[in-house]
Amino acid sequence: MAFGDIGGVVTELVITCRTPAAGAVSIAKGDAVKLIGAYTVSNDTDAEDPVFGEALADASDNGAAIPVKVRGISIFEYDGETPPVVDGLAGVTAAAANGKVKAPASGNGKGVNLKVDAAAGLVHVLL
């Protein structure tokens, strides 16, 4: 499958996870998710939480199965005053806005940023 402006073959790894057993769940397709337990994910993030992967389906029920891309290219919405950078190192971390990512405050986050679309507020990340 081709991505970006140039394209190419990308290998993806998708695993089946589940939503939390209790509490509110509102995961949208494309949200950045964090790992909160054994194969359990949530998009309820705080700034600087590590990004585990990308939700590939909507979920609103407790304990529901949800496919999560953990390897491959993901296109995330980013939040924050400083956009992520394309430098081969920085990657992304979770933003305080649920399901979004941001540039790491310090050090490196998850993945490699391949493209930043500032006009659309999107970053392409190789997980």
C-alpha positions in Angstrom: 0.0 0.0 0.0 1.3 3.4 -0.9 1.5 6.4 1.5 2.6 10.0 1.4 3.8 12.1 -1.5 6.2 9.4 -2.8 4.6 6.1 -1.7 6.1 2.7 -1.4 5.4 -0.7 0.2 4.7 -0.7 3.9 4.4 -3.7 6.2 1.8 -3.2 8.9 1.1 -5.1 12.1 -2.4 -5.0 13.6 -3.3 -6.7 16.8 -6.6 -7.1 18.5 -6.9 -5.3 21.8 -9.8 -4.4 24.0 -11.3 -1.3 25.6 -11.2 -0.7 29.3 -13.6 -3.0 31.4 -15.1 0.0 33.2 -15.5 3.7 32.7 -16.3 5.9 29.7 -15.1 4.7 26.3 -15.1 7.0 23.3 -12.4 5.8 20.8 -12.6 7.0 17.2 -11.0 5.4 14.2 -7.6 7.0 13.8 -7.1 8.0 17.4 -3.7 7.5 19.0 -4.1 5.0 21.9 -2.0 4.1 24.9 -1.6 0.7 26.6 -3.3 0.7 30.0 -3.2 -3.0 30.8 -2.7 -6.4 29.2 -3.9 -5.9 25.6 -6.1 -3.0 26.9 -6.0 0.4 25.2 -7.4 3.8 25.8 -7.4 7.2 24.0 -7.8 9.0 27.4 -4.3 10.4 27.5 -2.2 12.9 29.4 0.5 14.9 27.7 3.7 12.9 27.2 2.0 9.5 27.6 3.6 6.9 25.3 1.7 6.2 22.1 1.1 2.5 21.6 -0.6 2.6 18.3 -3.6 3.7 16.1 -7.2 2.6 16.6 -8.5 1.2 13.4 -12.2 1.2 14.4 -14.6 3.2 16.6 -15.3 1.8 20.1 -17.8 3.0 22.7 -18.4 -0.2 24.8 -16.5 -1.5 27.8 -14.4 -4.7 27.1 -15.0 -4.5 23.3 -12.4 -5.9 20.8 -10.7 -3.2 18.8 -8.0 -3.5 16.1 -4.9 -1.5 16.8 -2.1 -0.8 14.3 1.2 -1.0 16.2 3.6 -1.1 13.2 3.3 0.7 9.9 2.5 4.3 8.9 -0.1 6.1 10.9 -1.5 9.5 10.2 -2.4 11.2 13.5 -3.9 14.6 14.3 -1.4 16.6 16.3 -2.0 19.2 19.1 0.2 21.8 20.6 1.9 25.0 19.8 5.0 23.2 18.4 4.3 20.9 15.5 6.2 17.6 15.4 9.4 17.7 13.3 10.7 15.5 10.6 14.2 14.6 11.8 14.5 10.9 12.0 14.5 10.9 15.8 11.8 12.9 17.6 8.7 10.8 17.0 5.5 11.7 18.9 4.0 11.4 22.3 0.3 11.6 23.4 -1.2 15.0 23.7 -3.6 16.1 26.5 -6.4 16.1 23.9 -7.7 12.6 23.7 -6.6 10.7 20.6 -4.1 13.3 19.4 -0.3 13.4 19.5 2.2 16.1 20.0 6.0 16.8 19.7 7.8 15.4 22.7 8.6 18.0 25.4 12.1 16.5 25.6 13.9 13.4 24.2 12.3 11.2 21.7 8.8 9.8 21.4 7.4 6.8 19.5 8.2 6.3 15.8 9.8 8.3 13.1 7.9 11.3 11.7 7.9 11.1 7.9 5.7 14.2 7.0 4.1 17.0 8.8 1.0 18.6 7.2 0.7 21.8 9.2 -2.3 23.1 7.2 -4.3 20.0 8.1 -2.8 19.5 11.5 -1.5 16.0 10.6 1.7 14.1 11.1 2.6 10.8 9.3 4.5 8.5 11.7 6.3 5.3 11.0 5.5 3.2 14.1 
